[in-house]
Amino acid sequence: MTSLSGSEDELLLERQLCFALAAASRAVISAYKPVLQELNLTHPQYLVMLTLWEASPRSVNEISEALLLGPATVSPLLKRLEASGYVTRRRVQGDEHSLAVGLTPEGAALRDRARAVPGTMLRKLGLNRTDDEELLRGRMARLLKVSQADNRPGLGAAVQMGSGTIDPRSTSGR
């Protein structure tokens, strides 16, 4: 087995940005689990609900674009949210291929209980809203912007993170 010191080998696992991001993502999403269980939501379902609390009804495509996920990934989430009584899915009149997804009264009421989630998660992760969160969100937004421009040209959706909108087709700085 060959062993190199950390300062000499760029291929060490600990030096990989992709590993750090993947591990941090898993850890943060795992930290959300008990908080979201109180709302009877998984993390992906919570993200869908966030889009609907911003605007409802929305098409499946609008939700997919907002979450940077394909409709085939979002559809099962919507089915489970509908089974939980949080959303309705209805065909758009005049367009049998489109579904409008709207909040039920229970789904709309869940928003009040969900208001505690951001603050709870900041405390749980040892972050403060003013400095840490903004810096972290800004850096993540920049990474997303650059990676989307490089990897998904023609996405066509602007990415909203924090205080700014990011067009993934643009690689210019913020």
C-alpha atoms as a printed R data frame, in Angstrom:
    type eleno elety resid chain resno       x      y       z
1   ATOM     1    CA   MET     A     1   0.000  0.000   0.000
2   ATOM     2    CA   THR     A     2   1.296  3.442  -0.934
3   ATOM     3    CA   SER     A     3   0.962  6.242   1.592
4   ATOM     4    CA   LEU     A     4   1.432  9.945   0.869
5   ATOM     5    CA   SER     A     5   1.192 12.839   3.273
6   ATOM     6    CA   GLY     A     6  -1.868 15.079   3.039
7   ATOM     7    CA   SER     A     7   0.080 18.028   1.704
8   ATOM     8    CA   GLU     A     8   1.549 16.032  -1.183
9   ATOM     9    CA   ASP     A     9  -1.437 14.281  -2.748
10  ATOM    10    CA   GLU     A    10  -4.395 16.116  -4.227
11  ATOM    11    CA   LEU     A    11  -6.260 12.793  -4.512
12  ATOM    12    CA   LEU     A    12  -6.554 12.174  -0.788
13  ATOM    13    CA   LEU     A    13 -10.185 11.760   0.211
14  ATOM    14    CA   GLU     A    14  -9.893 14.427   2.890
15  ATOM    15    CA   ARG     A    15  -8.843 16.973   0.220
16  ATOM    16    CA   GLN     A    16 -11.836 16.348  -2.049
17  ATOM    17    CA   LEU     A    17 -14.457 19.075  -2.168
18  ATOM    18    CA   CYS     A    18 -17.016 16.582  -3.475
19  ATOM    19    CA   PHE     A    19 -16.535 14.364  -0.414
20  ATOM    20    CA   ALA     A    20 -16.811 17.258   2.025
21  ATOM    21    CA   LEU     A    21 -19.998 18.500   0.353
22  ATOM    22    CA   ALA     A    22 -21.559 15.028   0.185
23  ATOM    23    CA   ALA     A    23 -20.734 14.238   3.812
24  ATOM    24    CA   ALA     A    24 -21.967 17.629   5.021
25  ATOM    25    CA   SER     A    25 -25.167 17.272   2.991
26  ATOM    26    CA   ARG     A    26 -25.897 13.843   4.479
27  ATOM    27    CA   ALA     A    27 -25.183 15.102   7.996
28  ATOM    28    CA   VAL     A    28 -27.379 18.196   7.662
29  ATOM    29    CA   ILE     A    29 -30.274 16.301   6.099
30  ATOM    30    CA   SER     A    30 -29.962 13.680   8.837
31  ATOM    31    CA   ALA     A    31 -30.151 16.445  11.448
32  ATOM    32    CA   TYR     A    32 -33.434 17.616   9.904
33  ATOM    33    CA   LYS     A    33 -35.039 14.184  10.264
34  ATOM    34    CA   PRO     A    34 -36.268 14.361  13.883
35  ATOM    35    CA   VAL     A    35 -37.386 17.973  13.464
36  ATOM    36    CA   LEU     A    36 -39.406 17.174  10.344
37  ATOM    37    CA   GLN     A    37 -40.852 13.977  11.817
38  ATOM    38    CA   GLU     A    38 -42.866 16.223  14.134
39  ATOM    39    CA   LEU     A    39 -44.489 17.615  10.972
40  ATOM    40    CA   ASN     A    40 -44.918 14.157   9.426
41  ATOM    41    CA   LEU     A    41 -42.573 15.172   6.592
42  ATOM    42    CA   THR     A    42 -39.387 13.842   5.083
43  ATOM    43    CA   HIS     A    43 -36.727 16.333   3.994
44  ATOM    44    CA   PRO     A    44 -37.672 16.102   0.274
45  ATOM    45    CA   GLN     A    45 -41.352 16.530   1.183
46  ATOM    46    CA   TYR     A    46 -40.431 19.572   3.292
47  ATOM    47    CA   LEU     A    47 -38.715 21.122   0.268
48  ATOM    48    CA   VAL     A    48 -41.845 20.559  -1.835
49  ATOM    49    CA   MET     A    49 -43.989 22.133   0.874
50  ATOM    50    CA   LEU     A    50 -41.665 25.152   0.993
51  ATOM    51    CA   THR     A    51 -42.293 25.740  -2.708
52  ATOM    52    CA   LEU     A    52 -46.038 25.488  -2.189
53  ATOM    53    CA   TRP     A    53 -46.009 27.804   0.843
54  ATOM    54    CA   GLU     A    54 -44.371 30.367  -1.441
55  ATOM    55    CA   ALA     A    55 -46.999 29.975  -4.169
56  ATOM    56    CA   SER     A    56 -49.965 27.651  -4.530
57  ATOM    57    CA   PRO     A    57 -51.174 26.172  -6.766
58  ATOM    58    CA   ARG     A    58 -48.148 25.367  -8.885
59  ATOM    59    CA   SER     A    59 -47.582 22.972 -11.732
60  ATOM    60    CA   VAL     A    60 -45.445 19.881 -11.256
61  ATOM    61    CA   ASN     A    61 -42.945 21.434 -13.678
62  ATOM    62    CA   GLU     A    62 -42.758 24.646 -11.638
63  ATOM    63    CA   ILE     A    63 -42.097 22.663  -8.467
64  ATOM    64    CA   SER     A    64 -39.499 20.557 -10.270
65  ATOM    65    CA   GLU     A    65 -37.697 23.629 -11.591
66  ATOM    66    CA   ALA     A    66 -37.722 25.323  -8.191
67  ATOM    67    CA   LEU     A    67 -36.173 22.232  -6.585
68  ATOM    68    CA   LEU     A    68 -33.817 21.483  -9.482
69  ATOM    69    CA   LEU     A    69 -35.305 17.992  -9.715
70  ATOM    70    CA   GLY     A    70 -36.973 16.146 -12.543
71  ATOM    71    CA   PRO     A    71 -40.758 15.736 -12.569
72  ATOM    72    CA   ALA     A    72 -40.297 11.960 -12.242
73  ATOM    73    CA   THR     A    73 -38.549 12.571  -8.907
74  ATOM    74    CA   VAL     A    74 -41.129 15.070  -7.673
75  ATOM    75    CA   SER     A    75 -44.247 13.070  -8.632
76  ATOM    76    CA   PRO     A    76 -43.852 10.349  -5.963
77  ATOM    77    CA   LEU     A    77 -43.281 13.038  -3.335
78  ATOM    78    CA   LEU     A    78 -46.513 14.718  -4.387
79  ATOM    79    CA   LYS     A    79 -48.407 11.432  -4.208
80  ATOM    80    CA   ARG     A    80 -47.214 10.877  -0.631
81  ATOM    81    CA   LEU     A    81 -48.053 14.464   0.338
82  ATOM    82    CA   GLU     A    82 -51.501 13.999  -1.155
83  ATOM    83    CA   ALA     A    83 -51.963 10.752   0.802
84  ATOM    84    CA   SER     A    84 -50.976 12.659   3.963
85  ATOM    85    CA   GLY     A    85 -53.681 15.218   3.232
86  ATOM    86    CA   TYR     A    86 -51.330 18.161   2.661
87  ATOM    87    CA   VAL     A    87 -51.786 18.736  -1.091
88  ATOM    88    CA   THR     A    88 -54.211 18.152  -3.916
89  ATOM    89    CA   ARG     A    89 -53.285 17.284  -7.484
90  ATOM    90    CA   ARG     A    90 -55.695 18.241 -10.237
91  ATOM    91    CA   ARG     A    91 -55.501 18.252 -14.015
92  ATOM    92    CA   VAL     A    92 -55.187 21.743 -15.456
93  ATOM    93    CA   GLN     A    93 -58.326 22.624 -17.356
94  ATOM    94    CA   GLY     A    94 -57.546 22.747 -21.057
95  ATOM    95    CA   ASP     A    95 -54.234 20.898 -20.657
96  ATOM    96    CA   GLU     A    96 -54.689 17.249 -19.766
97  ATOM    97    CA   HIS     A    97 -50.901 16.762 -19.507
98  ATOM    98    CA   SER     A    98 -50.390 19.288 -16.690
99  ATOM    99    CA   LEU     A    99 -51.133 18.842 -13.009
100 ATOM   100    CA   ALA     A   100 -51.809 21.733 -10.672
101 ATOM   101    CA   VAL     A   101 -50.667 21.065  -7.135
102 ATOM   102    CA   GLY     A   102 -52.289 23.040  -4.368
103 ATOM   103    CA   LEU     A   103 -52.300 23.118  -0.609
104 ATOM   104    CA   THR     A   104 -55.164 21.650   1.379
105 ATOM   105    CA   PRO     A   105 -56.254 23.542   4.494
106 ATOM   106    CA   GLU     A   106 -54.135 21.059   6.501
107 ATOM   107    CA   GLY     A   107 -51.120 21.744   4.262
108 ATOM   108    CA   ALA     A   108 -51.568 25.495   4.602
109 ATOM   109    CA   ALA     A   109 -51.929 25.186   8.400
110 ATOM   110    CA   LEU     A   110 -48.741 23.117   8.570
111 ATOM   111    CA   ARG     A   111 -46.836 26.245   7.566
112 ATOM   112    CA   ASP     A   112 -47.409 27.761  11.002
113 ATOM   113    CA   ARG     A   113 -45.859 24.729  12.700
114 ATOM   114    CA   ALA     A   114 -42.986 24.698  10.188
115 ATOM   115    CA   ARG     A   115 -41.992 28.281  11.046
116 ATOM   116    CA   ALA     A   116 -39.884 26.905  13.887
117 ATOM   117    CA   VAL     A   117 -37.805 24.653  11.610
118 ATOM   118    CA   PRO     A   118 -35.228 27.198  10.326
119 ATOM   119    CA   GLY     A   119 -34.377 28.535  13.779
120 ATOM   120    CA   THR     A   120 -34.323 25.061  15.292
121 ATOM   121    CA   MET     A   121 -31.943 23.862  12.598
122 ATOM   122    CA   LEU     A   122 -29.617 26.854  12.956
123 ATOM   123    CA   ARG     A   123 -29.333 26.174  16.694
124 ATOM   124    CA   LYS     A   124 -28.951 22.437  16.146
125 ATOM   125    CA   LEU     A   125 -26.123 23.024  13.640
126 ATOM   126    CA   GLY     A   126 -24.425 25.659  15.805
127 ATOM   127    CA   LEU     A   127 -24.960 28.449  13.293
128 ATOM   128    CA   ASN     A   128 -26.194 31.994  13.733
129 ATOM   129    CA   ARG     A   129 -28.513 33.628  11.257
130 ATOM   130    CA   THR     A   130 -26.527 36.773  10.590
131 ATOM   131    CA   ASP     A   131 -23.007 35.608   9.853
132 ATOM   132    CA   ASP     A   132 -22.672 31.860   9.446
133 ATOM   133    CA   GLU     A   133 -25.871 31.232   7.541
134 ATOM   134    CA   GLU     A   134 -25.369 34.065   5.061
135 ATOM   135    CA   LEU     A   135 -21.727 33.161   4.421
136 ATOM   136    CA   LEU     A   136 -22.525 29.479   3.993
137 ATOM   137    CA   ARG     A   137 -25.562 30.140   1.799
138 ATOM   138    CA   GLY     A   138 -23.574 32.596  -0.318
139 ATOM   139    CA   ARG     A   139 -20.775 30.096  -0.899
140 ATOM   140    CA   MET     A   140 -23.217 27.282  -1.661
141 ATOM   141    CA   ALA     A   141 -25.118 29.538  -4.061
142 ATOM   142    CA   ARG     A   142 -21.869 30.355  -5.868
143 ATOM   143    CA   LEU     A   143 -20.963 26.650  -6.158
144 ATOM   144    CA   LEU     A   144 -24.447 25.846  -7.411
145 ATOM   145    CA   LYS     A   145 -24.343 28.667  -9.911
146 ATOM   146    CA   VAL     A   146 -21.047 27.571 -11.412
147 ATOM   147    CA   SER     A   147 -21.851 23.849 -11.399
148 ATOM   148    CA   GLN     A   148 -25.278 24.385 -12.951
149 ATOM   149    CA   ALA     A   149 -23.804 26.541 -15.685
150 ATOM   150    CA   ASP     A   150 -21.214 23.880 -16.442
151 ATOM   151    CA   ASN     A   151 -23.381 20.782 -16.076
152 ATOM   152    CA   ARG     A   152 -26.939 21.658 -16.985
153 ATOM   153    CA   PRO     A   153 -26.975 24.242 -19.762
154 ATOM   154    CA   GLY     A   154 -30.428 25.310 -20.777
155 ATOM   155    CA   LEU     A   155 -31.927 24.560 -17.369
156 ATOM   156    CA   GLY     A   156 -33.898 27.729 -17.825
157 ATOM   157    CA   ALA     A   157 -34.766 28.186 -14.159
158 ATOM   158    CA   ALA     A   158 -33.243 30.743 -11.875
159 ATOM   159    CA   VAL     A   159 -32.043 29.367  -8.583
160 ATOM   160    CA   GLN     A   160 -33.239 31.288  -5.542
161 ATOM   161    CA   MET     A   161 -30.970 31.043  -2.515
162 ATOM   162    CA   GLY     A   162 -31.054 33.639   0.201
163 ATOM   163    CA   SER     A   163 -31.162 37.206  -0.913
164 ATOM   164    CA   GLY     A   164 -30.271 36.734  -4.567
165 ATOM   165    CA   THR     A   165 -31.458 34.954  -7.647
166 ATOM   166    CA   ILE     A   166 -28.928 32.867  -9.496
167 ATOM   167    CA   ASP     A   167 -29.193 32.169 -13.185
168 ATOM   168    CA   PRO     A   168 -27.370 28.860 -13.614
169 ATOM   169    CA   ARG     A   169 -26.569 29.727 -17.221
170 ATOM   170    CA   SER     A   170 -24.375 32.615 -16.093
171 ATOM   171    CA   THR     A   171 -20.882 32.095 -14.728
172 ATOM   172    CA   SER     A   172 -20.258 35.703 -13.762
173 ATOM   173    CA   GLY     A   173 -19.613 36.431 -10.099
174 ATOM   174    CA   ARG     A   174 -22.228 37.686  -7.704
